[in-house]
Every structure is written in structure tokens, then in C-alpha cells.
């Protein structure tokens, strides 16, 4: 992707920055709930597997939303 395309994509993502902040907050909240539930669910059960898969998925969402939020912050500072 050329520099102009990358800027256009980042500009589009930054228009939805509030949504990514909401996604980040939701991922943190649900990660906390899932970590607490690991203390209750027995290892080896299907519930445990689902909880671990959810933790991994939420971790990925957390990283993606954080990268977009930080990227938008840097993009906004660069425009000044």
C-alpha cells in the first residue's frame, strides 16, 4: 500500500476513534470477568476451553483497538 493509501485508511479509522475506545473498554471489562471466571471453572471442562478461547480473542481485540487508538493519536499530532 502506498503512503497515500495508508494515510487514507488511517484517516478513515480515526473517524471511528470513539468506537475503538468503546471496544477497548469493553474488551478490558470482559477480560477481567473472564479472568475471574477462570478461578471458578474447572480445568479440562468445555466451559474452561471456551473461557480460554474468549480470553485469547478479547486479547486480540484489545491489541487491535489499542494500536488504532495510538495510531490515531500519532496521526493527529503529525497533522498539527
mmCIF file of the N, C-alpha and C atoms, coordinates in Angstrom:
data_MODEL
# 
_entry.id   MODEL 
# 
loop_
_atom_site.group_PDB 
_atom_site.id 
_atom_site.type_symbol 
_atom_site.label_atom_id 
_atom_site.label_alt_id 
_atom_site.label_comp_id 
_atom_site.label_asym_id 
_atom_site.label_entity_id 
_atom_site.label_seq_id 
_atom_site.pdbx_PDB_ins_code 
_atom_site.Cartn_x 
_atom_site.Cartn_y 
_atom_site.Cartn_z 
_atom_site.occupancy 
_atom_site.B_iso_or_equiv 
_atom_site.pdbx_formal_charge 
_atom_site.auth_seq_id 
_atom_site.auth_comp_id 
_atom_site.auth_asym_id 
_atom_site.auth_atom_id 
_atom_site.pdbx_PDB_model_num 
ATOM 1   N N  . UNK A 1 1  ? 0.851   -1.160  0.000  1.00 0.00 ? 1  UNK A N  1 
ATOM 2   C CA . UNK A 1 1  ? 0.000   0.000   0.000  1.00 0.00 ? 1  UNK A CA 1 
ATOM 3   C C  . UNK A 1 1  ? 0.897   1.223   0.000  1.00 0.00 ? 1  UNK A C  1 
ATOM 4   N N  . UNK A 1 2  ? 0.583   2.171   -0.841 1.00 0.00 ? 2  UNK A N  1 
ATOM 5   C CA . UNK A 1 2  ? 1.383   3.385   -0.906 1.00 0.00 ? 2  UNK A CA 1 
ATOM 6   C C  . UNK A 1 2  ? 1.096   4.266   0.304  1.00 0.00 ? 2  UNK A C  1 
ATOM 7   N N  . UNK A 1 3  ? 1.934   5.294   0.484  1.00 0.00 ? 3  UNK A N  1 
ATOM 8   C CA . UNK A 1 3  ? 1.785   6.196   1.617  1.00 0.00 ? 3  UNK A CA 1 
ATOM 9   C C  . UNK A 1 3  ? 0.441   6.903   1.619  1.00 0.00 ? 3  UNK A C  1 
ATOM 10  N N  . UNK A 1 4  ? -0.053  7.269   0.434  1.00 0.00 ? 4  UNK A N  1 
ATOM 11  C CA . UNK A 1 4  ? -1.346  7.952   0.349  1.00 0.00 ? 4  UNK A CA 1 
ATOM 12  C C  . UNK A 1 4  ? -2.490  7.051   0.744  1.00 0.00 ? 4  UNK A C  1 
ATOM 13  N N  . UNK A 1 5  ? -2.405  5.780   0.368  1.00 0.00 ? 5  UNK A N  1 
ATOM 14  C CA . UNK A 1 5  ? -3.435  4.819   0.741  1.00 0.00 ? 5  UNK A CA 1 
ATOM 15  C C  . UNK A 1 5  ? -3.429  4.521   2.224  1.00 0.00 ? 5  UNK A C  1 
ATOM 16  N N  . UNK A 1 6  ? -2.234  4.481   2.780  1.00 0.00 ? 6  UNK A N  1 
ATOM 17  C CA . UNK A 1 6  ? -2.109  4.232   4.219  1.00 0.00 ? 6  UNK A CA 1 
ATOM 18  C C  . UNK A 1 6  ? -2.700  5.403   5.003  1.00 0.00 ? 6  UNK A C  1 
ATOM 19  N N  . UNK A 1 7  ? -2.422  6.622   4.550  1.00 0.00 ? 7  UNK A N  1 
ATOM 20  C CA . UNK A 1 7  ? -2.988  7.804   5.217  1.00 0.00 ? 7  UNK A CA 1 
ATOM 21  C C  . UNK A 1 7  ? -4.508  7.825   5.107  1.00 0.00 ? 7  UNK A C  1 
ATOM 22  N N  . UNK A 1 8  ? -5.029  7.442   3.948  1.00 0.00 ? 8  UNK A N  1 
ATOM 23  C CA . UNK A 1 8  ? -6.479  7.420   3.765  1.00 0.00 ? 8  UNK A CA 1 
ATOM 24  C C  . UNK A 1 8  ? -7.125  6.383   4.677  1.00 0.00 ? 8  UNK A C  1 
ATOM 25  N N  . UNK A 1 9  ? -6.479  5.218   4.798  1.00 0.00 ? 9  UNK A N  1 
ATOM 26  C CA . UNK A 1 9  ? -7.011  4.178   5.677  1.00 0.00 ? 9  UNK A CA 1 
ATOM 27  C C  . UNK A 1 9  ? -6.967  4.620   7.132  1.00 0.00 ? 9  UNK A C  1 
ATOM 28  N N  . UNK A 1 10 ? -5.869  5.251   7.526  1.00 0.00 ? 10 UNK A N  1 
ATOM 29  C CA . UNK A 1 10 ? -5.741  5.725   8.900  1.00 0.00 ? 10 UNK A CA 1 
ATOM 30  C C  . UNK A 1 10 ? -6.731  6.838   9.187  1.00 0.00 ? 10 UNK A C  1 
ATOM 31  N N  . UNK A 1 11 ? -6.938  7.703   8.212  1.00 0.00 ? 11 UNK A N  1 
ATOM 32  C CA . UNK A 1 11 ? -7.913  8.779   8.387  1.00 0.00 ? 11 UNK A CA 1 
ATOM 33  C C  . UNK A 1 11 ? -9.321  8.200   8.566  1.00 0.00 ? 11 UNK A C  1 
ATOM 34  N N  . UNK A 1 12 ? -9.641  7.157   7.796  1.00 0.00 ? 12 UNK A N  1 
ATOM 35  C CA . UNK A 1 12 ? -10.947 6.506   7.921  1.00 0.00 ? 12 UNK A CA 1 
ATOM 36  C C  . UNK A 1 12 ? -11.110 5.869   9.297  1.00 0.00 ? 12 UNK A C  1 
ATOM 37  N N  . UNK A 1 13 ? -10.060 5.152   9.755  1.00 0.00 ? 13 UNK A N  1 
ATOM 38  C CA . UNK A 1 13 ? -10.126 4.528   11.071 1.00 0.00 ? 13 UNK A CA 1 
ATOM 39  C C  . UNK A 1 13 ? -10.253 5.568   12.173 1.00 0.00 ? 13 UNK A C  1 
ATOM 40  N N  . UNK A 1 14 ? -9.566  6.688   12.017 1.00 0.00 ? 14 UNK A N  1 
ATOM 41  C CA . UNK A 1 14 ? -9.594  7.731   13.039 1.00 0.00 ? 14 UNK A CA 1 
ATOM 42  C C  . UNK A 1 14 ? -10.954 8.417   13.126 1.00 0.00 ? 14 UNK A C  1 
ATOM 43  N N  . UNK A 1 15 ? -11.739 8.347   12.075 1.00 0.00 ? 15 UNK A N  1 
ATOM 44  C CA . UNK A 1 15 ? -13.102 8.881   12.132 1.00 0.00 ? 15 UNK A CA 1 
ATOM 45  C C  . UNK A 1 15 ? -13.952 8.071   13.107 1.00 0.00 ? 15 UNK A C  1 
ATOM 46  N N  . UNK A 1 16 ? -13.563 6.831   13.355 1.00 0.00 ? 16 UNK A N  1 
ATOM 47  C CA . UNK A 1 16 ? -14.295 5.935   14.247 1.00 0.00 ? 16 UNK A CA 1 
ATOM 48  C C  . UNK A 1 16 ? -13.512 5.691   15.539 1.00 0.00 ? 16 UNK A C  1 
ATOM 49  N N  . UNK A 1 17 ? -12.714 6.662   15.926 1.00 0.00 ? 17 UNK A N  1 
ATOM 50  C CA . UNK A 1 17 ? -11.852 6.518   17.097 1.00 0.00 ? 17 UNK A CA 1 
ATOM 51  C C  . UNK A 1 17 ? -12.658 6.259   18.373 1.00 0.00 ? 17 UNK A C  1 
ATOM 52  N N  . UNK A 1 18 ? -13.785 6.924   18.514 1.00 0.00 ? 18 UNK A N  1 
ATOM 53  C CA . UNK A 1 18 ? -14.620 6.725   19.701 1.00 0.00 ? 18 UNK A CA 1 
ATOM 54  C C  . UNK A 1 18 ? -15.115 5.282   19.785 1.00 0.00 ? 18 UNK A C  1 
ATOM 55  N N  . UNK A 1 19 ? -15.421 4.686   18.657 1.00 0.00 ? 19 UNK A N  1 
ATOM 56  C CA . UNK A 1 19 ? -15.859 3.290   18.639 1.00 0.00 ? 19 UNK A CA 1 
ATOM 57  C C  . UNK A 1 19 ? -14.730 2.359   19.086 1.00 0.00 ? 19 UNK A C  1 
ATOM 58  N N  . UNK A 1 20 ? -13.505 2.666   18.681 1.00 0.00 ? 20 UNK A N  1 
ATOM 59  C CA . UNK A 1 20 ? -12.373 1.841   19.096 1.00 0.00 ? 20 UNK A CA 1 
ATOM 60  C C  . UNK A 1 20 ? -12.090 2.007   20.587 1.00 0.00 ? 20 UNK A C  1 
ATOM 61  N N  . UNK A 1 21 ? -12.324 3.195   21.117 1.00 0.00 ? 21 UNK A N  1 
ATOM 62  C CA . UNK A 1 21 ? -12.175 3.389   22.565 1.00 0.00 ? 21 UNK A CA 1 
ATOM 63  C C  . UNK A 1 21 ? -13.227 2.579   23.318 1.00 0.00 ? 21 UNK A C  1 
ATOM 64  N N  . UNK A 1 22 ? -14.444 2.556   22.791 1.00 0.00 ? 22 UNK A N  1 
ATOM 65  C CA . UNK A 1 22 ? -15.505 1.751   23.397 1.00 0.00 ? 22 UNK A CA 1 
ATOM 66  C C  . UNK A 1 22 ? -15.162 0.265   23.314 1.00 0.00 ? 22 UNK A C  1 
ATOM 67  N N  . UNK A 1 23 ? -14.632 -0.165  22.184 1.00 0.00 ? 23 UNK A N  1 
ATOM 68  C CA . UNK A 1 23 ? -14.215 -1.553  22.004 1.00 0.00 ? 23 UNK A CA 1 
ATOM 69  C C  . UNK A 1 23 ? -13.107 -1.910  22.992 1.00 0.00 ? 23 UNK A C  1 
ATOM 70  N N  . UNK A 1 24 ? -12.158 -1.007  23.179 1.00 0.00 ? 24 UNK A N  1 
ATOM 71  C CA . UNK A 1 24 ? -11.072 -1.218  24.132 1.00 0.00 ? 24 UNK A CA 1 
ATOM 72  C C  . UNK A 1 24 ? -11.615 -1.375  25.549 1.00 0.00 ? 24 UNK A C  1 
ATOM 73  N N  . UNK A 1 25 ? -12.516 -0.478  25.945 1.00 0.00 ? 25 UNK A N  1 
ATOM 74  C CA . UNK A 1 25 ? -13.089 -0.535  27.296 1.00 0.00 ? 25 UNK A CA 1 
ATOM 75  C C  . UNK A 1 25 ? -13.891 -1.827  27.497 1.00 0.00 ? 25 UNK A C  1 
ATOM 76  N N  . UNK A 1 26 ? -14.650 -2.214  26.496 1.00 0.00 ? 26 UNK A N  1 
ATOM 77  C CA . UNK A 1 26 ? -15.417 -3.455  26.592 1.00 0.00 ? 26 UNK A CA 1 
ATOM 78  C C  . UNK A 1 26 ? -14.519 -4.673  26.674 1.00 0.00 ? 26 UNK A C  1 
ATOM 79  N N  . UNK A 1 27 ? -13.446 -4.687  25.906 1.00 0.00 ? 27 UNK A N  1 
ATOM 80  C CA . UNK A 1 27 ? -12.522 -5.817  25.938 1.00 0.00 ? 27 UNK A CA 1 
ATOM 81  C C  . UNK A 1 27 ? -11.856 -5.932  27.306 1.00 0.00 ? 27 UNK A C  1 
ATOM 82  N N  . UNK A 1 28 ? -11.464 -4.801  27.883 1.00 0.00 ? 28 UNK A N  1 
ATOM 83  C CA . UNK A 1 28 ? -10.847 -4.831  29.218 1.00 0.00 ? 28 UNK A CA 1 
ATOM 84  C C  . UNK A 1 28 ? -11.845 -5.360  30.246 1.00 0.00 ? 28 UNK A C  1 
ATOM 85  N N  . UNK A 1 29 ? -13.074 -4.876  30.182 1.00 0.00 ? 29 UNK A N  1 
ATOM 86  C CA . UNK A 1 29 ? -14.106 -5.301  31.126 1.00 0.00 ? 29 UNK A CA 1 
ATOM 87  C C  . UNK A 1 29 ? -14.356 -6.804  31.030 1.00 0.00 ? 29 UNK A C  1 
ATOM 88  N N  . UNK A 1 30 ? -14.553 -7.291  29.818 1.00 0.00 ? 30 UNK A N  1 
ATOM 89  C CA . UNK A 1 30 ? -14.832 -8.717  29.653 1.00 0.00 ? 30 UNK A CA 1 
ATOM 90  C C  . UNK A 1 30 ? -13.620 -9.582  29.963 1.00 0.00 ? 30 UNK A C  1 
ATOM 91  N N  . UNK A 1 31 ? -12.407 -9.065  29.707 1.00 0.00 ? 31 UNK A N  1 
ATOM 92  C CA . UNK A 1 31 ? -11.212 -9.818  30.102 1.00 0.00 ? 31 UNK A CA 1 
ATOM 93  C C  . UNK A 1 31 ? -11.158 -9.992  31.616 1.00 0.00 ? 31 UNK A C  1 
ATOM 94  N N  . UNK A 1 32 ? -11.483 -8.941  32.346 1.00 0.00 ? 32 UNK A N  1 
ATOM 95  C CA . UNK A 1 32 ? -11.500 -9.042  33.803 1.00 0.00 ? 32 UNK A CA 1 
ATOM 96  C C  . UNK A 1 32 ? -12.510 -10.092 34.267 1.00 0.00 ? 32 UNK A C  1 
ATOM 97  N N  . UNK A 1 33 ? -13.713 -10.069 33.688 1.00 0.00 ? 33 UNK A N  1 
ATOM 98  C CA . UNK A 1 33 ? -14.729 -11.066 34.043 1.00 0.00 ? 33 UNK A CA 1 
ATOM 99  C C  . UNK A 1 33 ? -14.248 -12.483 33.732 1.00 0.00 ? 33 UNK A C  1 
ATOM 100 N N  . UNK A 1 34 ? -13.602 -12.655 32.580 1.00 0.00 ? 34 UNK A N  1 
ATOM 101 C CA . UNK A 1 34 ? -13.146 -13.986 32.201 1.00 0.00 ? 34 UNK A CA 1 
ATOM 102 C C  . UNK A 1 34 ? -12.001 -14.464 33.083 1.00 0.00 ? 34 UNK A C  1 
ATOM 103 N N  . UNK A 1 35 ? -11.109 -13.567 33.473 1.00 0.00 ? 35 UNK A N  1 
ATOM 104 C CA . UNK A 1 35 ? -10.033 -13.971 34.383 1.00 0.00 ? 35 UNK A CA 1 
ATOM 105 C C  . UNK A 1 35 ? -10.594 -14.384 35.738 1.00 0.00 ? 35 UNK A C  1 
ATOM 106 N N  . UNK A 1 36 ? -11.621 -13.685 36.200 1.00 0.00 ? 36 UNK A N  1 
ATOM 107 C CA . UNK A 1 36 ? -12.270 -14.070 37.453 1.00 0.00 ? 36 UNK A CA 1 
ATOM 108 C C  . UNK A 1 36 ? -12.949 -15.428 37.293 1.00 0.00 ? 36 UNK A C  1 
ATOM 109 N N  . UNK A 1 37 ? -13.579 -15.646 36.144 1.00 0.00 ? 37 UNK A N  1 
ATOM 110 C CA . UNK A 1 37 ? -14.286 -16.915 35.940 1.00 0.00 ? 37 UNK A CA 1 
ATOM 111 C C  . UNK A 1 37 ? -13.325 -18.099 35.854 1.00 0.00 ? 37 UNK A C  1 
ATOM 112 N N  . UNK A 1 38 ? -12.060 -17.852 35.519 1.00 0.00 ? 38 UNK A N  1 
ATOM 113 C CA . UNK A 1 38 ? -11.085 -18.949 35.497 1.00 0.00 ? 38 UNK A CA 1 
ATOM 114 C C  . UNK A 1 38 ? -10.878 -19.546 36.883 1.00 0.00 ? 38 UNK A C  1 
ATOM 115 N N  . UNK A 1 39 ? -11.148 -18.764 37.924 1.00 0.00 ? 39 UNK A N  1 
ATOM 116 C CA . UNK A 1 39 ? -10.994 -19.285 39.282 1.00 0.00 ? 39 UNK A CA 1 
ATOM 117 C C  . UNK A 1 39 ? -12.156 -20.201 39.665 1.00 0.00 ? 39 UNK A C  1 
ATOM 118 N N  . UNK A 1 40 ? -13.253 -20.116 38.938 1.00 0.00 ? 40 UNK A N  1 
ATOM 119 C CA . UNK A 1 40 ? -14.447 -20.895 39.262 1.00 0.00 ? 40 UNK A CA 1 
ATOM 120 C C  . UNK A 1 40 ? -14.584 -22.123 38.361 1.00 0.00 ? 40 UNK A C  1 
ATOM 121 N N  . UNK A 1 41 ? -14.228 -21.986 37.109 1.00 0.00 ? 41 UNK A N  1 
ATOM 122 C CA . UNK A 1 41 ? -14.403 -23.064 36.134 1.00 0.00 ? 41 UNK A CA 1 
ATOM 123 C C  . UNK A 1 41 ? -13.284 -24.094 36.309 1.00 0.00 ? 41 UNK A C  1 
ATOM 124 N N  . UNK A 1 42 ? -13.659 -25.363 36.249 1.00 0.00 ? 42 UNK A N  1 
ATOM 125 C CA . UNK A 1 42 ? -12.690 -26.444 36.411 1.00 0.00 ? 42 UNK A CA 1 
ATOM 126 C C  . UNK A 1 42 ? -11.904 -26.659 35.118 1.00 0.00 ? 42 UNK A C  1 
ATOM 127 N N  . UNK A 1 43 ? -10.586 -26.763 35.224 1.00 0.00 ? 43 UNK A N  1 
ATOM 128 C CA . UNK A 1 43 ? -9.766  -27.041 34.030 1.00 0.00 ? 43 UNK A CA 1 
ATOM 129 C C  . UNK A 1 43 ? -10.165 -28.367 33.388 1.00 0.00 ? 43 UNK A C  1 
ATOM 130 N N  . UNK A 1 44 ? -10.140 -28.381 32.062 1.00 0.00 ? 44 UNK A N  1 
ATOM 131 C CA . UNK A 1 44 ? -10.468 -29.601 31.332 1.00 0.00 ? 44 UNK A CA 1 
ATOM 132 C C  . UNK A 1 44 ? -11.923 -29.691 30.903 1.00 0.00 ? 44 UNK A C  1 
ATOM 133 N N  . UNK A 1 45 ? -12.765 -28.815 31.431 1.00 0.00 ? 45 UNK A N  1 
ATOM 134 C CA . UNK A 1 45 ? -14.175 -28.839 31.044 1.00 0.00 ? 45 UNK A CA 1 
ATOM 135 C C  . UNK A 1 45 ? -14.381 -27.982 29.800 1.00 0.00 ? 45 UNK A C  1 
ATOM 136 N N  . UNK A 1 46 ? -15.473 -28.219 29.078 1.00 0.00 ? 46 UNK A N  1 
ATOM 137 C CA . UNK A 1 46 ? -15.761 -27.375 27.910 1.00 0.00 ? 46 UNK A CA 1 
ATOM 138 C C  . UNK A 1 46 ? -15.893 -25.886 28.264 1.00 0.00 ? 46 UNK A C  1 
ATOM 139 N N  . UNK A 1 47 ? -16.405 -25.593 29.429 1.00 0.00 ? 47 UNK A N  1 
ATOM 140 C CA . UNK A 1 47 ? -16.523 -24.189 29.850 1.00 0.00 ? 47 UNK A CA 1 
ATOM 141 C C  . UNK A 1 47 ? -15.153 -23.540 29.990 1.00 0.00 ? 47 UNK A C  1 
ATOM 142 N N  . UNK A 1 48 ? -14.203 -24.309 30.477 1.00 0.00 ? 48 UNK A N  1 
ATOM 143 C CA . UNK A 1 48 ? -12.838 -23.792 30.636 1.00 0.00 ? 48 UNK A CA 1 
ATOM 144 C C  . UNK A 1 48 ? -12.221 -23.482 29.272 1.00 0.00 ? 48 UNK A C  1 
ATOM 145 N N  . UNK A 1 49 ? -12.416 -24.383 28.318 1.00 0.00 ? 49 UNK A N  1 
ATOM 146 C CA . UNK A 1 49 ? -11.876 -24.185 26.970 1.00 0.00 ? 49 UNK A CA 1 
ATOM 147 C C  . UNK A 1 49 ? -12.485 -22.940 26.341 1.00 0.00 ? 49 UNK A C  1 
ATOM 148 N N  . UNK A 1 50 ? -13.783 -22.782 26.470 1.00 0.00 ? 50 UNK A N  1 
ATOM 149 C CA . UNK A 1 50 ? -14.460 -21.616 25.907 1.00 0.00 ? 50 UNK A CA 1 
ATOM 150 C C  . UNK A 1 50 ? -13.958 -20.336 26.572 1.00 0.00 ? 50 UNK A C  1 
ATOM 151 N N  . UNK A 1 51 ? -13.750 -20.368 27.863 1.00 0.00 ? 51 UNK A N  1 
ATOM 152 C CA . UNK A 1 51 ? -13.243 -19.200 28.573 1.00 0.00 ? 51 UNK A CA 1 
ATOM 153 C C  . UNK A 1 51 ? -11.853 -18.827 28.083 1.00 0.00 ? 51 UNK A C  1 
ATOM 154 N N  . UNK A 1 52 ? -10.986 -19.811 27.886 1.00 0.00 ? 52 UNK A N  1 
ATOM 155 C CA . UNK A 1 52 ? -9.633  -19.539 27.403 1.00 0.00 ? 52 UNK A CA 1 
ATOM 156 C C  . UNK A 1 52 ? -9.674  -18.985 25.976 1.00 0.00 ? 52 UNK A C  1 
ATOM 157 N N  . UNK A 1 53 ? -10.511 -19.559 25.132 1.00 0.00 ? 53 UNK A N  1 
ATOM 158 C CA . UNK A 1 53 ? -10.647 -19.055 23.759 1.00 0.00 ? 53 UNK A CA 1 
ATOM 159 C C  . UNK A 1 53 ? -11.162 -17.613 23.781 1.00 0.00 ? 53 UNK A C  1 
ATOM 160 N N  . UNK A 1 54 ? -12.111 -17.319 24.650 1.00 0.00 ? 54 UNK A N  1 
ATOM 161 C CA . UNK A 1 54 ? -12.614 -15.953 24.772 1.00 0.00 ? 54 UNK A CA 1 
ATOM 162 C C  . UNK A 1 54 ? -11.526 -14.997 25.246 1.00 0.00 ? 54 UNK A C  1 
ATOM 163 N N  . UNK A 1 55 ? -10.703 -15.438 26.174 1.00 0.00 ? 55 UNK A N  1 
ATOM 164 C CA . UNK A 1 55 ? -9.615  -14.584 26.659 1.00 0.00 ? 55 UNK A CA 1 
ATOM 165 C C  . UNK A 1 55 ? -8.641  -14.256 25.535 1.00 0.00 ? 55 UNK A C  1 
ATOM 166 N N  . UNK A 1 56 ? -8.307  -15.247 24.734 1.00 0.00 ? 56 UNK A N  1 
ATOM 167 C CA . UNK A 1 56 ? -7.399  -15.025 23.604 1.00 0.00 ? 56 UNK A CA 1 
ATOM 168 C C  . UNK A 1 56 ? -8.035  -14.062 22.593 1.00 0.00 ? 56 UNK A C  1 
ATOM 169 N N  . UNK A 1 57 ? -9.297  -14.284 22.271 1.00 0.00 ? 57 UNK A N  1 
ATOM 170 C CA . UNK A 1 57 ? -9.991  -13.421 21.310 1.00 0.00 ? 57 UNK A CA 1 
ATOM 171 C C  . UNK A 1 57 ? -10.092 -11.985 21.815 1.00 0.00 ? 57 UNK A C  1 
ATOM 172 N N  . UNK A 1 58 ? -10.422 -11.829 23.076 1.00 0.00 ? 58 UNK A N  1 
ATOM 173 C CA . UNK A 1 58 ? -10.510 -10.492 23.652 1.00 0.00 ? 58 UNK A CA 1 
ATOM 174 C C  . UNK A 1 58 ? -9.141  -9.820  23.719 1.00 0.00 ? 58 UNK A C  1 
ATOM 175 N N  . UNK A 1 59 ? -8.111  -10.604 23.947 1.00 0.00 ? 59 UNK A N  1 
ATOM 176 C CA . UNK A 1 59 ? -6.756  -10.053 23.932 1.00 0.00 ? 59 UNK A CA 1 
ATOM 177 C C  . UNK A 1 59 ? -6.385  -9.512  22.569 1.00 0.00 ? 59 UNK A C  1 
ATOM 178 N N  . UNK A 1 60 ? -6.771  -10.238 21.518 1.00 0.00 ? 60 UNK A N  1 
ATOM 179 C CA . UNK A 1 60 ? -6.515  -9.767  20.154 1.00 0.00 ? 60 UNK A CA 1 
ATOM 180 C C  . UNK A 1 60 ? -7.285  -8.472  19.888 1.00 0.00 ? 60 UNK A C  1 
ATOM 181 N N  . UNK A 1 61 ? -8.554  -8.424  20.276 1.00 0.00 ? 61 UNK A N  1 
ATOM 182 C CA . UNK A 1 61 ? -9.342  -7.199  20.109 1.00 0.00 ? 61 UNK A CA 1 
ATOM 183 C C  . UNK A 1 61 ? -8.735  -6.033  20.880 1.00 0.00 ? 61 UNK A C  1 
ATOM 184 N N  . UNK A 1 62 ? -8.242  -6.321  22.065 1.00 0.00 ? 62 UNK A N  1 
ATOM 185 C CA . UNK A 1 62 ? -7.616  -5.298  22.893 1.00 0.00 ? 62 UNK A CA 1 
ATOM 186 C C  . UNK A 1 62 ? -6.390  -4.709  22.191 1.00 0.00 ? 62 UNK A C  1 
ATOM 187 N N  . UNK A 1 63 ? -5.551  -5.570  21.644 1.00 0.00 ? 63 UNK A N  1 
ATOM 188 C CA . UNK A 1 63 ? -4.340  -5.111  20.963 1.00 0.00 ? 63 UNK A CA 1 
ATOM 189 C C  . UNK A 1 63 ? -4.691  -4.316  19.707 1.00 0.00 ? 63 UNK A C  1 
ATOM 190 N N  . UNK A 1 64 ? -5.636  -4.809  18.913 1.00 0.00 ? 64 UNK A N  1 
ATOM 191 C CA . UNK A 1 64 ? -6.022  -4.111  17.682 1.00 0.00 ? 64 UNK A CA 1 
ATOM 192 C C  . UNK A 1 64 ? -6.585  -2.732  17.997 1.00 0.00 ? 64 UNK A C  1 
ATOM 193 N N  . UNK A 1 65 ? -7.482  -2.661  18.966 1.00 0.00 ? 65 UNK A N  1 
ATOM 194 C CA . UNK A 1 65 ? -8.076  -1.364  19.291 1.00 0.00 ? 65 UNK A CA 1 
ATOM 195 C C  . UNK A 1 65 ? -7.035  -0.414  19.866 1.00 0.00 ? 65 UNK A C  1 
ATOM 196 N N  . UNK A 1 66 ? -6.105  -0.923  20.647 1.00 0.00 ? 66 UNK A N  1 
ATOM 197 C CA . UNK A 1 66 ? -5.060  -0.074  21.209 1.00 0.00 ? 66 UNK A CA 1 
ATOM 198 C C  . UNK A 1 66 ? -4.127  0.449   20.114 1.00 0.00 ? 66 UNK A C  1 
ATOM 199 N N  . UNK A 1 67 ? -3.799  -0.386  19.149 1.00 0.00 ? 67 UNK A N  1 
ATOM 200 C CA . UNK A 1 67 ? -2.955  0.050   18.032 1.00 0.00 ? 67 UNK A CA 1 
ATOM 201 C C  . UNK A 1 67 ? -3.643  1.158   17.239 1.00 0.00 ? 67 UNK A C  1 
ATOM 202 N N  . UNK A 1 68 ? -4.931  1.017   16.997 1.00 0.00 ? 68 UNK A N  1 
ATOM 203 C CA . UNK A 1 68 ? -5.666  2.041   16.253 1.00 0.00 ? 68 UNK A CA 1 
ATOM 204 C C  . UNK A 1 68 ? -5.735  3.337   17.060 1.00 0.00 ? 68 UNK A C  1 
ATOM 205 N N  . UNK A 1 69 ? -5.997  3.247   18.351 1.00 0.00 ? 69 UNK A N  1 
ATOM 206 C CA . UNK A 1 69 ? -6.095  4.437   19.192 1.00 0.00 ? 69 UNK A CA 1 
ATOM 207 C C  . UNK A 1 69 ? -4.751  5.178   19.220 1.00 0.00 ? 69 UNK A C  1 
ATOM 208 N N  . UNK A 1 70 ? -3.667  4.443   19.418 1.00 0.00 ? 70 UNK A N  1 
ATOM 209 C CA . UNK A 1 70 ? -2.342  5.067   19.445 1.00 0.00 ? 70 UNK A CA 1 
ATOM 210 C C  . UNK A 1 70 ? -1.978  5.620   18.067 1.00 0.00 ? 70 UNK A C  1 
ATOM 211 N N  . UNK A 1 71 ? -2.292  4.875   17.022 1.00 0.00 ? 71 UNK A N  1 
ATOM 212 C CA . UNK A 1 71 ? -2.024  5.351   15.667 1.00 0.00 ? 71 UNK A CA 1 
ATOM 213 C C  . UNK A 1 71 ? -2.775  6.638   15.346 1.00 0.00 ? 71 UNK A C  1 
ATOM 214 N N  . UNK A 1 72 ? -3.999  6.730   15.800 1.00 0.00 ? 72 UNK A N  1 
ATOM 215 C CA . UNK A 1 72 ? -4.784  7.946   15.577 1.00 0.00 ? 72 UNK A CA 1 
ATOM 216 C C  . UNK A 1 72 ? -4.217  9.118   16.367 1.00 0.00 ? 72 UNK A C  1 
ATOM 217 N N  . UNK A 1 73 ? -3.750  8.829   17.577 1.00 0.00 ? 73 UNK A N  1 
ATOM 218 C CA . UNK A 1 73 ? -3.136  9.884   18.393 1.00 0.00 ? 73 UNK A CA 1 
ATOM 219 C C  . UNK A 1 73 ? -1.898  10.437  17.700 1.00 0.00 ? 73 UNK A C  1 
ATOM 220 N N  . UNK A 1 74 ? -1.066  9.558   17.199 1.00 0.00 ? 74 UNK A N  1 
ATOM 221 C CA . UNK A 1 74 ? 0.149   9.999   16.497 1.00 0.00 ? 74 UNK A CA 1 
ATOM 222 C C  . UNK A 1 74 ? -0.192  10.712  15.191 1.00 0.00 ? 74 UNK A C  1 
ATOM 223 N N  . UNK A 1 75 ? -1.205  10.237  14.503 1.00 0.00 ? 75 UNK A N  1 
ATOM 224 C CA . UNK A 1 75 ? -1.634  10.862  13.241 1.00 0.00 ? 75 UNK A CA 1 
ATOM 225 C C  . UNK A 1 75 ? -2.149  12.275  13.509 1.00 0.00 ? 75 UNK A C  1 
ATOM 226 N N  . UNK A 1 76 ? -2.897  12.449  14.608 1.00 0.00 ? 76 UNK A N  1 
ATOM 227 C CA . UNK A 1 76 ? -3.422  13.773  14.968 1.00 0.00 ? 76 UNK A CA 1 
ATOM 228 C C  . UNK A 1 76 ? -2.287  14.718  15.338 1.00 0.00 ? 76 UNK A C  1 
ATOM 229 N N  . UNK A 1 77 ? -1.280  14.221  16.042 1.00 0.00 ? 77 UNK A N  1 
ATOM 230 C CA . UNK A 1 77 ? -0.129  15.056  16.411 1.00 0.00 ? 77 UNK A CA 1 
ATOM 231 C C  . UNK A 1 77 ? 0.687   15.430  15.195 1.00 0.00 ? 77 UNK A C  1 
ATOM 232 N N  . UNK A 1 78 ? 0.751   14.535  14.220 1.00 0.00 ? 78 UNK A N  1 
ATOM 233 C CA . UNK A 1 78 ? 1.507   14.781  12.996 1.00 0.00 ? 78 UNK A CA 1 
ATOM 234 C C  . UNK A 1 78 ? 0.843   15.861  12.146 1.00 0.00 ? 78 UNK A C  1 
ATOM 235 N N  . UNK A 1 79 ? -0.489  15.942  12.188 1.00 0.00 ? 79 UNK A N  1 
ATOM 236 C CA . UNK A 1 79 ? -1.219  16.937  11.402 1.00 0.00 ? 79 UNK A CA 1 
ATOM 237 C C  . UNK A 1 79 ? -1.079  18.345  11.965 1.00 0.00 ? 79 UNK A C  1 
ATOM 238 N N  . UNK A 1 80 ? -0.718  18.464  13.231 1.00 0.00 ? 80 UNK A N  1 
ATOM 239 C CA . UNK A 1 80 ? -0.614  19.801  13.843 1.00 0.00 ? 80 UNK A CA 1 
ATOM 240 C C  . UNK A 1 80 ? 0.519   20.603  13.317 1.00 0.00 ? 80 UNK A C  1 
# 
